[in-house]
Amino acid sequence: MDIRRIDAAEITAAVKSLFMDMNYNIGSDILKALESAKDNETSETGRSVLSQLIENHKIASSEEVPICQDTGMAVLFVEYGDHVVIENGSFEDAVREGVRHAYIDGYLRKSVVTDPVFDRVNTKDNTPAVIYTEIVKGDKIKILAGCKGFGSENMSAIKMLTPSAGIEGVKKFIMDTVLYAGPNPCPPIVVGIGIGGTFEKAAMLAKKATLRPIDTHNPDERYAALEDELLEAINRTGFGPAGLGGSTTAIGVNIETFPTHIAGMPVAVNICCHAARHKETEI
């Protein structure tokens, strides 16, 4: 396979388009789930909230304004072909420029600060982005991107369970995390769950799980059944839309897994608000 050369400007343009698009246009899987939830919601208040969310998304799309005032922190999962060479710049710089142009030109709120503890000064362009890169075979670059608001991000958690905890321990930790979150992450929520790997791998899996369409299931039927079981259990908590009560606390539960050490069973829960903004492209 011949080496393929891609100009950095092409990466920048693609990333800019992704982040503007996802902030203005909710995914079809999410919109369909919200409409279905509205039809089945047992609470009159809950139905009203869901109707307002749907109307909000339609206005955002038609007027090209952000779905939510918290336009999140940029996160990208990249599959980088081993026969690709970036010209006229580096890949990371090209991505940063794309995010910068999206948030400035798209009038999206800039929420990133330079230092997490001492010098919390706004970078004024929502950079840097968080980039996870996997080298794969081929001459293409695939980007799965999301912008994560922190009202829901702050409700996420990770726990290093041991194998003796078993499936019941996994379920208990997930449900405890959701119960502790309560109305804070702007329900109805999407719950991303990462199981396995190491401490940081489980967290990455959970984040990536929130970007998976909620009308899909884990390919392993055991985890697919667990997704459905957890979704039903979460909706029985009664928090409901906007935390005002009802039968729709979550619209999706996605689980991703990875092999792990004989002595461990890491579990991470990444909670996402109902917008669950994500888009992908291939260059």
C-alpha positions, 0 to 999 in steps of 0.5 A: 500500500502506497503512503497517502499524504493528507494536508493538515488543513484538511484535518482542521476543516474536518474537525471544525465541521464535526464540532459545529455540527454536533453542537447544533444537531442532535443525533438521530438515535437520541432524538428518536429515543426522546420522542419514544420516551415522551410517548411512554413517559408516565409523568405529565411533568416528565412529558412536558420536559421531554417535549421542551427538550425535543423542541429545543433540539429542533430550534438549535438545528434550524437556527444553528445555535448550540443545543446547550450553553455548556458546549463541552470539552473536545474529546476525540478517539482517532484511528490513524492509518499507518500509511498516512503522512500529514503534510504542512503541520502536525496532526495534533496541531491540526486538530487543535486548530479545528477545535479553535475555529469551531468554538470561535467561528461557531460562537460556542462557549469556551470552557477550558482553563489552562491549569486545573488547580492554580491558574484557572485561566480560560484559554479562550478557544476551548483548546487543548482537546483530549485526543486518544490515538490508535494506530491501525492498518490502512491509509485513512484517518477515522475520527469519533468526536464528542464534546462533554459537558461537565454537569454530567462529567462530574457525576462519573466514577471509577472503581477498582473491583476485585473478581470476587465482586462478581456481576452483582458487585458490578451492577451495585457500583453502577447503580450506586453511581447513578443514584448518587448523581440523581438529577445533577447530570440533566436526565434523561441520561446516557450511561457509558460503562467501561469494564476491564483493562486497567484504571485508565483504560476502563475510563476511556472505554466508558467515555467511548461508550457514551459516543456509541449510538444508543440504538445499538447493543454490545455484540456479546449477548451477555453484556447486551442483556446487562445493558437492557437490565441496567436501563430498566433499573435506572428508569425505576429510580424515578428521577425522571426528566430534569429530575422532576419525577417520572419513568425516563431517567435514562435513554441509553446504557452502553457497555464496552469491555477489554481483557483485564488482569487476573487480580482485577475488574475495573469498572468505570461509569461515565454519565452523559446528559440527554444531548450526548453530542457525538459525530464521526468522520473518515478522511 
